[in-house]
Amino acid sequence: MNFLTGKHLSRRTFLRGSGATVALPLLDAMVPAGRAGRNPADGFTRFIGIYEAMGCAGGNDWGDSQHLFAPSTLGRGMEFAAQSQLKPLEDYKQYMTVVSQTDCKMAEPFKAEEIGGDHDRSTAVFLTQSHPLQTEADVYCGKSLDQIHADRFGQDTALPSLEMSVSRIDRSCAYNYHCAYTFSMAWKSPSQPLTATLEPRSVFEQLFGAGKDTADRAERIRKNQSVLDWIAGQMAELRKQVGATDRLALDEYTTNVRELERRIELVQKNNSSGEERAMPEAPSGVPDRWEEHIELMFDLQVLALQADLTRSITLIQGVDQENRTHPESGTNQSWHGASHHGNVPSAVLDYNLINTYRTTQLRYLLEKMKTTMDGDKSLLDKSVVLWGSSMGDPNLHNHRRCPLILFGHANGALEGDTHLRAPQGTPMANVMLSLMQSIGHDDMTRFGDSTYAFPLTAPRGL
């Protein structure tokens, strides 16, 4: 660890103990004297990509006419219809840029033998906007946005990128497609998919180096010790050397780490008690409730960004053909079953209930990022969360009019409270190209099947 010696504390400071490595949030002591502004890391934007499977009810012609996804107004000052799946996010619309009516044509079948394999291609297409090679052997797709961002801005962080999932693998792969296309949204190269981590405990260990090996971690848990116990001496010494504001920041940060660790351990304890589980086939570290699972993953994402452990994260929010049910949504239908609504308005609205419920969970992440400060601004001001699906109307398995939202202000690149409707036939890759150019990849001229950089600001007067 680097202690203060009359100079500022390094942003790359870690507190290290036996089998634990804890990074720190941005502190006043990390800002060089005389520097304008508090944050020495203003030069990059953090990126989170979230994939939601099976499109939305608003991807259907009738659903679009009812504004079930796309806001009812264009330009600045969005208005959401009463039944819009985005209505629960209205409190955060100043951080939302909704881009409606873009297509993911790279997920469509190019050959007769690819017809029917839409569910098996879609996950891999979202952040690559490339057409997967139909094979069960040598995979080939494209390099994903998160990895492009990690290559440029993540090489001096502990984790150049972080891959996560909250959907268990409960389906087989079909149509001669490798399972990597279904369960990997992050691609380091066209032939190198990255595995998404399902268990919150595994992600926690990635972030905090919690234990030298499995036996070491088991012993620590048995003794009811936290990773923070292993670096307590160094933390106490650091607290003596920083100001009152930094001590408060450290207290808040360590409280969040300890509480998150406690919740993760409680999940494992409850799932290992011998009591009957709602998901008996799931690992003990995976919560039975999807809502609890995704909240833990969101908390881990925020801690990772706050401590600058990574600047590029992906999360698979749902896997195609998943038959999970969400009774709290107002319908007991399975997610995949409800997606085949037959273009019947009442059934489309049933599917919209599930879409709305699943989208509502984003409030948890947005609030965490909005209230977590990084220097003089929040994480939500300094990040972009790219959420969407590469399927449009799941009843038809089509990839037109796909849902897409950009959350956050991306260090000023996004204004928020804006609805942009793309001309019919616009590739989603056009939006992604423009986003990447605006967050530091100004030399990027093409991405996927892009044809031009789609402007991410509303025309004056619209």
C-alpha positions as CSV (number, residue, x, y, z in Angstrom):
1,M,0.0,0.0,0.0
2,N,1.1,3.6,-0.7
3,F,0.6,5.8,2.3
4,L,0.6,9.6,2.3
5,T,4.0,11.1,2.4
6,G,3.3,14.8,1.6
7,K,2.0,13.8,-1.9
8,H,-1.4,12.7,-3.0
9,L,-2.6,9.1,-2.6
10,S,-2.4,7.0,-5.8
11,R,-5.8,6.2,-7.4
12,R,-4.4,2.6,-7.8
13,T,-4.0,2.2,-4.0
14,F,-5.0,-1.3,-2.7
15,L,-5.1,-2.5,0.9
16,R,-3.7,-6.0,1.0
17,G,-4.0,-8.8,3.6
18,S,-3.6,-12.5,3.7
19,G,-5.7,-13.5,0.6
20,A,-7.6,-10.2,0.4
21,T,-7.0,-7.2,-1.9
22,V,-9.4,-4.3,-1.3
23,A,-9.4,-1.3,-3.7
24,L,-10.6,2.1,-2.5
25,P,-13.1,4.6,-3.8
26,L,-12.0,8.0,-5.0
27,L,-10.9,10.1,-2.1
28,D,-9.9,13.8,-1.8
29,A,-6.4,12.6,-0.9
30,M,-6.1,11.0,-4.4
31,V,-6.4,14.4,-6.2
32,P,-3.1,16.1,-6.8
33,A,-2.8,19.5,-5.2
34,G,-3.8,22.4,-7.4
35,R,-5.7,20.2,-9.9
36,A,-8.8,21.7,-11.3
37,G,-11.7,19.5,-10.3
38,R,-11.8,16.6,-7.9
39,N,-11.7,13.6,-10.2
40,P,-8.4,12.6,-11.9
41,A,-10.4,10.0,-13.9
42,D,-12.7,12.4,-15.9
43,G,-11.1,11.3,-19.1
44,F,-13.1,8.0,-19.4
45,T,-16.7,6.9,-19.3
46,R,-17.7,3.7,-17.6
47,F,-19.7,1.3,-19.7
48,I,-22.3,-1.3,-18.7
49,G,-24.1,-3.4,-21.3
50,I,-27.3,-5.2,-20.2
51,Y,-28.9,-7.7,-22.5
52,E,-32.6,-8.5,-22.1
53,A,-33.9,-11.5,-24.1
54,M,-37.0,-11.8,-26.3
55,G,-37.8,-8.3,-27.2
56,C,-40.9,-6.6,-25.9
57,A,-44.6,-6.1,-26.4
58,G,-43.9,-2.7,-27.9
59,G,-42.0,-4.5,-30.7
60,N,-45.3,-5.8,-32.0
61,D,-47.2,-3.5,-34.5
62,W,-50.2,-3.1,-32.2
63,G,-48.0,-2.7,-29.1
64,D,-46.0,0.0,-30.9
65,S,-49.2,1.9,-31.8
66,Q,-50.1,1.8,-28.0
67,H,-46.6,3.1,-27.1
68,L,-45.9,0.1,-24.9
69,F,-42.2,0.7,-25.3
70,A,-41.5,3.9,-27.3
71,P,-42.5,7.1,-25.5
72,S,-45.6,8.9,-26.9
73,T,-43.5,12.0,-27.6
74,L,-40.4,12.7,-29.7
75,G,-37.4,14.8,-28.7
76,R,-36.7,16.3,-25.3
77,G,-39.3,16.0,-22.6
78,M,-40.4,12.4,-22.9
79,E,-43.9,11.3,-21.9
80,F,-44.7,7.7,-21.2
81,A,-48.1,6.1,-21.9
82,A,-49.8,4.7,-18.8
83,Q,-49.1,1.1,-19.9
84,S,-45.6,1.7,-21.2
85,Q,-43.0,-0.7,-19.8
86,L,-40.8,2.4,-19.2
87,K,-43.4,4.2,-17.0
88,P,-41.8,2.8,-13.7
89,L,-38.5,4.5,-14.8
90,E,-40.1,7.9,-15.1
91,D,-38.3,9.3,-12.1
92,Y,-35.0,8.7,-14.0
93,K,-36.0,10.0,-17.4
94,Q,-33.5,12.9,-17.1
95,Y,-30.9,10.1,-17.4
96,M,-32.6,8.2,-20.3
97,T,-32.1,8.4,-24.0
98,V,-34.6,6.1,-25.7
99,V,-33.9,5.1,-29.3
100,S,-36.8,3.3,-30.8
101,Q,-37.2,1.4,-34.1
102,T,-33.7,0.2,-34.8
103,D,-33.0,-3.3,-36.2
104,C,-30.6,-6.1,-35.4
105,K,-30.5,-7.6,-38.9
106,M,-27.3,-9.6,-38.0
107,A,-29.6,-11.8,-35.8
108,E,-31.8,-12.8,-38.7
109,P,-31.3,-16.0,-40.7
110,F,-29.1,-15.6,-43.7
111,K,-29.6,-19.1,-45.0
112,A,-32.5,-21.5,-45.1
113,E,-30.8,-23.8,-42.5
114,E,-30.6,-20.9,-40.1
115,I,-34.4,-20.4,-40.0
116,G,-35.7,-21.0,-36.5
117,G,-32.4,-20.4,-34.7
118,D,-33.2,-16.8,-33.7
119,H,-33.1,-17.6,-29.9
120,D,-29.7,-19.2,-30.4
121,R,-28.2,-16.2,-32.1
122,S,-29.6,-13.2,-30.3
123,T,-27.4,-12.9,-27.2
124,A,-24.2,-13.0,-29.2
125,V,-25.5,-10.4,-31.6
126,F,-26.5,-7.6,-29.2
127,L,-23.0,-6.1,-28.4
128,T,-21.3,-7.4,-31.5
129,Q,-23.9,-6.6,-34.2
130,S,-22.3,-9.4,-36.1
131,H,-23.8,-12.6,-37.6
132,P,-22.8,-15.8,-35.7
133,L,-21.3,-18.6,-37.7
134,Q,-23.7,-21.6,-37.6
135,T,-21.5,-24.3,-36.0
136,E,-21.2,-26.4,-32.9
137,A,-17.4,-26.5,-33.2
138,D,-15.3,-23.4,-34.1
139,V,-17.3,-20.3,-33.0
140,Y,-17.1,-17.0,-34.9
141,C,-19.1,-13.8,-34.3
142,G,-17.6,-10.4,-33.7
143,K,-15.8,-8.3,-31.1
144,S,-18.2,-6.8,-28.6
145,L,-18.5,-3.1,-27.6
146,D,-17.5,-3.8,-24.0
147,Q,-14.3,-5.4,-25.1
148,I,-13.5,-2.6,-27.5
149,H,-14.0,-0.2,-24.5
150,A,-11.9,-2.4,-22.2
151,D,-9.0,-2.5,-24.6
152,R,-8.8,1.3,-24.6
153,F,-9.8,2.3,-21.1
154,G,-9.5,-0.8,-18.9
155,Q,-5.9,-2.0,-19.3
156,D,-4.7,-0.2,-16.1
157,T,-7.5,-1.6,-14.0
158,A,-7.5,-4.8,-12.0
159,L,-10.2,-6.3,-14.2
160,P,-10.2,-4.9,-17.7
161,S,-13.8,-6.2,-18.0
162,L,-16.4,-8.0,-15.8
163,E,-19.0,-10.5,-17.2
164,M,-22.1,-11.4,-15.2
165,S,-25.4,-13.2,-15.6
166,V,-28.6,-13.6,-13.6
167,S,-30.1,-16.3,-15.8
168,R,-29.3,-19.9,-15.2
169,I,-28.6,-22.2,-18.1
170,D,-31.8,-24.3,-18.3
171,R,-32.1,-24.9,-22.0
172,S,-30.1,-26.8,-24.6
173,C,-28.7,-25.2,-27.7
174,A,-30.2,-26.0,-31.1
175,Y,-30.1,-25.5,-34.9
176,N,-26.4,-26.5,-34.9
177,Y,-25.3,-23.4,-33.0
178,H,-22.7,-23.5,-30.3
179,C,-24.0,-22.8,-26.8
180,A,-21.5,-19.9,-26.6
181,Y,-23.8,-17.8,-28.8
182,T,-26.7,-18.2,-26.4
183,F,-24.8,-17.7,-23.1
184,S,-22.1,-15.2,-24.0
185,M,-22.7,-11.5,-24.8
186,A,-19.1,-10.4,-24.3
187,W,-16.6,-11.4,-27.1
188,K,-13.0,-10.6,-26.7
189,S,-12.5,-11.4,-30.3
190,P,-14.7,-13.0,-33.0
191,S,-13.5,-16.4,-31.9
192,Q,-13.2,-15.8,-28.1
193,P,-16.5,-15.6,-26.2
194,L,-16.2,-14.7,-22.5
195,T,-18.1,-16.7,-19.9
196,A,-20.5,-14.8,-17.7
197,T,-20.4,-15.4,-14.0
198,L,-23.7,-16.5,-12.4
199,E,-22.8,-16.7,-8.7
200,P,-22.5,-13.4,-6.7
201,R,-19.9,-15.0,-4.5
202,S,-17.6,-15.6,-7.5
203,V,-17.9,-12.0,-8.6
204,F,-17.2,-10.8,-5.0
205,E,-14.0,-12.9,-5.0
206,Q,-13.0,-11.5,-8.3
207,L,-13.3,-7.9,-7.0
208,F,-11.8,-8.4,-3.5
209,G,-9.4,-11.4,-3.9
210,A,-11.3,-13.0,-1.0
211,G,-9.0,-15.9,0.0
212,K,-6.0,-17.6,-1.5
213,D,-8.0,-20.8,-2.4
214,T,-11.3,-22.6,-1.8
215,A,-10.1,-24.0,1.5
216,D,-8.9,-20.6,2.7
217,R,-12.3,-19.0,1.8
218,A,-14.2,-21.8,3.5
219,E,-12.2,-21.3,6.7
220,R,-12.8,-17.6,6.7
221,I,-16.5,-18.1,6.2
222,R,-16.5,-20.7,9.0
223,K,-14.9,-18.2,11.3
224,N,-17.5,-15.6,10.2
225,Q,-14.7,-13.2,9.1
226,S,-15.0,-10.5,6.5
227,V,-12.4,-9.7,3.9
228,L,-12.2,-6.3,5.7
229,D,-11.0,-8.1,8.8
230,W,-7.9,-9.1,6.9
231,I,-6.9,-5.5,6.1
232,A,-8.2,-3.9,9.3
233,G,-4.7,-2.7,10.4
234,Q,-4.0,-1.0,7.1
235,M,-7.4,0.6,7.0
236,A,-6.9,2.0,10.5
237,E,-3.6,3.4,9.5
238,L,-5.0,5.0,6.4
239,R,-7.9,6.6,8.3
240,K,-5.3,8.4,10.5
241,Q,-3.7,10.0,7.4
242,V,-6.7,11.3,5.5
243,G,-9.2,14.1,6.3
244,A,-12.6,13.9,7.8
245,T,-14.4,13.8,4.5
246,D,-12.3,10.9,3.3
247,R,-12.9,9.1,6.6
248,L,-16.7,9.4,6.1
249,A,-16.3,8.1,2.5
250,L,-14.2,5.1,3.7
251,D,-16.8,4.3,6.4
252,E,-19.6,4.3,3.9
253,Y,-17.7,2.2,1.4
254,T,-16.6,-0.4,3.9
255,T,-20.1,-0.6,5.3
256,N,-21.4,-1.3,1.9
257,V,-18.7,-4.0,1.3
258,R,-19.4,-5.7,4.6
259,E,-23.2,-5.6,4.1
260,L,-23.0,-7.1,0.6
261,E,-20.6,-9.8,1.8
262,R,-23.1,-10.6,4.6
263,R,-26.0,-10.9,2.2
264,I,-24.1,-13.2,-0.2
265,E,-23.1,-15.5,2.7
266,L,-26.7,-15.6,3.9
267,V,-27.8,-16.8,0.5
268,Q,-25.3,-19.6,0.6
269,K,-26.2,-20.5,4.2
270,N,-29.9,-20.7,3.5
271,N,-29.4,-22.7,0.3
272,S,-27.2,-25.2,2.1
273,S,-29.5,-25.7,5.0
274,G,-31.2,-28.8,3.6
275,E,-34.5,-27.0,3.2
276,E,-36.4,-27.5,-0.1
277,R,-35.4,-24.8,-2.6
278,A,-37.4,-23.1,-5.3
279,M,-34.6,-23.8,-7.7
280,P,-33.0,-27.1,-6.4
281,E,-30.8,-27.4,-9.5
282,A,-29.1,-24.0,-9.0
283,P,-25.7,-23.6,-7.3
284,S,-26.0,-22.8,-3.6
285,G,-24.6,-19.3,-4.2
286,V,-27.4,-18.3,-6.5
287,P,-30.5,-16.8,-4.8
288,D,-33.8,-18.6,-5.6
289,R,-35.4,-15.2,-6.2
290,W,-34.4,-13.5,-9.4
291,E,-35.0,-10.1,-7.8
292,E,-32.5,-10.8,-5.0
293,H,-30.0,-12.2,-7.5
294,I,-30.1,-9.1,-9.8
295,E,-29.9,-6.7,-6.8
296,L,-26.8,-8.4,-5.6
297,M,-25.2,-8.2,-9.1
298,F,-26.2,-4.5,-9.4
299,D,-24.5,-3.9,-6.0
300,L,-21.4,-5.6,-7.1
301,Q,-21.3,-3.6,-10.3
302,V,-21.5,-0.3,-8.4
303,L,-18.7,-1.3,-6.0
304,A,-16.6,-2.3,-8.9
305,L,-17.1,1.0,-10.7
306,Q,-16.7,3.0,-7.5
307,A,-13.4,1.5,-6.7
308,D,-12.3,1.7,-10.4
309,L,-11.7,-2.0,-10.4
310,T,-13.1,-2.1,-13.9
311,R,-14.6,0.3,-16.4
312,S,-16.5,-2.2,-18.6
313,I,-19.2,-4.6,-17.4
314,T,-21.8,-6.8,-19.1
315,L,-24.9,-8.4,-17.6
316,I,-27.2,-11.0,-19.1
317,Q,-30.5,-10.0,-17.6
318,G,-32.3,-12.8,-19.4
319,V,-31.7,-15.8,-21.6
320,D,-33.8,-16.6,-24.7
321,Q,-36.5,-19.2,-24.2
322,E,-36.3,-18.8,-20.5
323,N,-39.5,-20.0,-18.8
324,R,-39.2,-18.1,-15.5
325,T,-42.4,-16.8,-14.1
326,H,-43.0,-13.4,-12.4
327,P,-46.3,-13.6,-10.5
328,E,-45.6,-10.2,-9.0
329,S,-46.0,-8.8,-12.5
330,G,-49.7,-9.5,-12.6
331,T,-49.6,-12.6,-14.7
332,N,-48.6,-16.2,-13.9
333,Q,-47.6,-17.0,-17.5
334,S,-44.1,-18.0,-18.2
335,W,-41.9,-15.4,-19.8
336,H,-41.2,-17.3,-23.0
337,G,-44.8,-18.6,-23.2
338,A,-46.2,-15.1,-22.9
339,S,-43.9,-13.8,-25.6
340,H,-45.8,-15.9,-28.2
341,H,-48.9,-13.7,-27.8
342,G,-50.4,-14.5,-31.2
343,N,-50.9,-10.8,-31.9
344,V,-54.0,-10.8,-29.7
345,P,-54.1,-7.4,-27.9
346,S,-55.1,-8.9,-24.5
347,A,-52.2,-11.4,-24.8
348,V,-49.8,-8.6,-25.9
349,L,-50.7,-6.7,-22.8
350,D,-50.1,-9.8,-20.7
351,Y,-46.6,-10.0,-22.1
352,N,-46.2,-6.3,-21.5
353,L,-46.8,-6.9,-17.8
354,I,-43.7,-9.1,-17.7
355,N,-41.7,-6.6,-19.7
356,T,-42.7,-3.9,-17.3
357,Y,-41.9,-5.9,-14.2
358,R,-38.4,-6.9,-15.4
359,T,-37.6,-3.3,-16.6
360,T,-38.7,-2.0,-13.2
361,Q,-35.7,-3.8,-11.6
362,L,-33.4,-1.3,-13.3
363,R,-34.6,1.3,-10.8
364,Y,-32.4,-0.4,-8.2
365,L,-29.2,0.1,-10.3
366,L,-30.1,3.6,-11.4
367,E,-30.7,4.8,-7.9
368,K,-27.4,3.2,-6.7
369,M,-25.5,4.9,-9.4
370,K,-27.3,8.2,-9.0
371,T,-26.5,8.4,-5.3
372,T,-22.9,7.0,-5.5
373,M,-20.5,10.0,-5.9
374,D,-17.3,9.8,-7.8
375,G,-15.6,13.1,-7.1
376,D,-18.0,16.0,-7.9
377,K,-20.5,13.9,-9.9
378,S,-22.4,10.7,-9.6
379,L,-21.5,7.4,-11.3
380,L,-24.7,7.8,-13.4
381,D,-23.4,11.1,-14.7
382,K,-20.1,9.5,-15.6
383,S,-21.3,6.3,-17.1
384,V,-23.5,4.8,-19.8
385,V,-25.7,1.8,-19.3
386,L,-26.7,0.4,-22.6
387,W,-29.8,-1.8,-22.2
388,G,-31.7,-3.6,-24.9
389,S,-32.5,-6.7,-26.9
390,S,-31.6,-7.9,-30.3
391,M,-35.2,-9.2,-30.9
392,G,-38.1,-7.0,-31.6
393,D,-41.5,-8.9,-31.8
394,P,-40.8,-12.3,-30.1
395,N,-44.1,-13.7,-31.4
396,L,-42.6,-13.5,-34.9
397,H,-39.0,-14.1,-33.8
398,N,-38.1,-11.0,-35.8
399,H,-35.3,-8.5,-35.2
400,R,-36.9,-5.3,-36.3
401,R,-38.0,-2.4,-34.0
402,C,-35.8,-3.7,-31.1
403,P,-35.9,-2.0,-27.7
404,L,-32.9,0.1,-26.9
405,I,-32.2,2.6,-24.0
406,L,-29.0,4.5,-23.1
407,F,-29.0,5.4,-19.4
408,G,-26.6,8.0,-17.8
409,H,-25.0,11.2,-19.0
410,A,-21.7,9.5,-20.1
411,N,-19.6,12.5,-19.0
412,G,-21.8,14.9,-20.9
413,A,-22.1,12.9,-24.1
414,L,-25.9,12.2,-23.5
415,E,-28.4,14.8,-22.6
416,G,-31.1,12.5,-21.3
417,D,-34.9,12.9,-21.2
418,T,-34.8,12.3,-25.0
419,H,-36.7,10.0,-27.3
420,L,-35.2,9.5,-30.8
421,R,-37.1,7.4,-33.3
422,A,-34.9,6.0,-36.0
423,P,-36.0,5.9,-39.7
424,Q,-37.4,2.5,-40.6
425,G,-34.6,0.0,-41.4
426,T,-31.9,1.8,-39.3
427,P,-29.3,-0.7,-37.9
428,M,-28.9,-0.6,-34.1
429,A,-25.2,-0.6,-34.9
430,N,-25.6,3.0,-36.0
431,V,-26.6,4.0,-32.5
432,M,-23.7,2.0,-31.0
433,L,-21.2,3.6,-33.4
434,S,-22.3,7.1,-32.4
435,L,-22.2,6.2,-28.7
436,M,-18.6,4.8,-28.9
437,Q,-17.4,7.9,-30.8
438,S,-18.9,10.1,-28.1
439,I,-17.2,8.3,-25.2
440,G,-13.6,8.3,-26.4
441,H,-13.5,6.1,-29.5
442,D,-13.5,9.0,-32.0
443,D,-11.3,7.0,-34.5
444,M,-14.0,4.4,-34.8
445,T,-15.7,4.6,-38.3
446,R,-17.6,1.3,-38.5
447,F,-19.2,-1.2,-36.2
448,G,-21.1,-4.3,-37.2
449,D,-23.5,-3.5,-40.0
450,S,-23.5,0.2,-39.3
451,T,-24.1,2.6,-42.2
452,Y,-23.6,5.9,-40.4
453,A,-23.3,7.3,-36.9
454,F,-26.9,8.0,-35.7
455,P,-27.0,11.3,-33.8
456,L,-27.8,10.9,-30.1
457,T,-29.2,14.5,-29.6
458,A,-32.6,15.7,-30.6
459,P,-32.8,18.2,-33.5
460,R,-33.4,21.7,-32.3
461,G,-37.1,22.4,-31.9
462,L,-38.2,18.8,-31.9
